[in-house]
Amino acid sequence: MSGQRTFKVDLRGMVDLLSHHLYSSPRVYIRELLQNAVDAITARRASDPAAPARIALTTDGETLTVVDTGVGLTETQVHEFLATIGRSSKRDEIGFARHEFLGQFGIGLLSAFLVADEVRVVTRAEGCAAVEWVGRSDGTYRVGPTDRAETGTTVTLVARRGAEQWFRPVTVAELVAHYGAILPFEVTVDGEPATGSVLPWRIDGWGDAERRAALVGYAQETLGITPFDVVDLDVPEAGLTGVAYVLPVATNPADRGGHRVYLKRMLLSETAEGLLPDWAFFARCVVDATELRPTASREALYADGLLDRVRDAIGDRLRGWLVGLAHSAPARLTKFLEIHHLGVKALALHDDDMLRLVDEWWPMETNVGRMPLADFRARYGVIRYTATTDDFRQLAGVAAGQDIAVVNGGYTYDSELIERLPGLGDGVVVERLDPTDLATRFDSVEPEVELSLRPFLAAAQTAMDRLGCEVVLRTFEPSSVPVLYLVDRSAAFRAELRATRDQVDELWAGVLSAFDKPTDERPQLVLNHRSPLVRRICALTDPHLVALAVEALYGQALLLGYHPIRPADAALLNRSFIGLLEQAVPMGDTDR
Ligand SMILES: Nc1ncnc2c1ncn2[C@@H]1O[C@H](COP(=O)(O)OP(=O)(O)OP(=O)(O)O)[C@@H](O)[C@H]1O
């Protein structure tokens, strides 16, 4: 048995599909009804520009009627469009959505079945008889003659049990205002006007200050923010106009706040994605577009080539805004970076443009003052940097004394960004500095001086042995720094390892020991023989005094280098401090 057959559609199945999988909430039924009324008026006005353009919704909490002054439908059209799922009068002969209409899929009316079991449509096309169509959610419908004086359509729904909340007058008024506040036709809910709002960037004849105040006011109302700046948007290809608001507070670049998007003046979404490139996380847009397409649920933008081009165009606009700030208001750009630097830096890890922005504009901490890396390079050539803030603190003063400029790469993302700079291909050279690298820039003391100080050094080493630290004597600038405590990374790692091993059980202790290769890379206490204080200390002969002085220097070096103070260090600091006090304060009569 062969032959042409027609698909049957199980309407219940379709309604279930729509309600649970396409639309996020039954509330969209209002949007779909409103949209059909708007389209019908648009169609009528195309041939009769003077035709009335009114949409009136009324509700008593159980029944909702939507009356429009649109084109209406003939009986043949009722069968073709209302009673055929997926058939729409809003496509051209080839099946493309006609761009003057909001609808295009021929499924919107089905959303009425999310809240009602029966949809009644009374409609009359110009010069034709009125027709009544009653469709039911079980998939049946009937058509018959009826009365209607004017051209237009009336849609009536009675709330299904359990769906009454969507028919409450306040809810209906809210939903109509939400979706339709800026529609170009008069819409009323129970006699009250629901439209009439304007998009502030569309108003002509305002002075700059007045316009900006209106745009800022609009951001406060709709997004709840007072923007850092407002950037006008205009993408003719997509019939898109609007504004991008630069956020006044830091945001997480991964957190897509989304944009407020209108399509042909009907609200699509307050959280639409895809309108901006990832790097432009610092802006939220409000736009209206005539050519961008919605997805079938009409809750998101359809990802097509046009959306890609819009994204590029808005990206270019925001890039231009950033570049413009750099040239005309660098202080504003710095302020912008103060707010959004973490996000900008996070993106700069992957985006060369953002990296250049950071390079040129973000003032980094250095031991010669805060400055952008580009300036630093221009002055000092190589970018020497430390990987951590602790390293930087240890090094900053001493490096400056030796005319080495160092950048603190310890803040979030900074050292990764510095390491990425040579990849930009501008001949940038970077070099990571370790505190121990400095030791190679220290000079040894004269051999005869070293020889004469052997007893002192031996006494000093004895005092430091129990702290696992090696004492060395060098000369370096600046002479105002008497002592440095230098830990290289592997030594620091092993110290941590040992501390952990002492706290865990035997099995883990064994595992950890495998990493602890014995080498003599103990931290160093470097005494600066160029410091007058150290020279005087070197002249001490009493081993007790030597120990006290060296311990005090050790404590000071720990504090200056922001090293962690272990309990043993704290005890030693205490002891040396009291010991030195005792030396400093002469014994009084009471002690005798
Ligand atoms: N108020 C109305 N006045 C005149 N015609 C209407 C009205 N409501 C619906 N129609 C007709 O019924 C058809 C189907 O409507 P439906 O809302 O299901 O789909 P659509 O609006 O064409 O597309 P979409 O699924 O994108 O909303 C429309 O194409 C239109 O021809």
Boltz pocket constraint, residues with backbone or C-beta under 6 A from the ligand:
constraints:
  - pocket:
      binder: B
      contacts: [[A, 32], [A, 33], [A, 35], [A, 36], [A, 37], [A, 40], [A, 68], [A, 70], [A, 71], [A, 72], [A, 73], [A, 81], [A, 82], [A, 87], [A, 88], [A, 89], [A, 90], [A, 102], [A, 103], [A, 104], [A, 105], [A, 106], [A, 107], [A, 108], [A, 109], [A, 110], [A, 153]]
      max_distance: 6.0
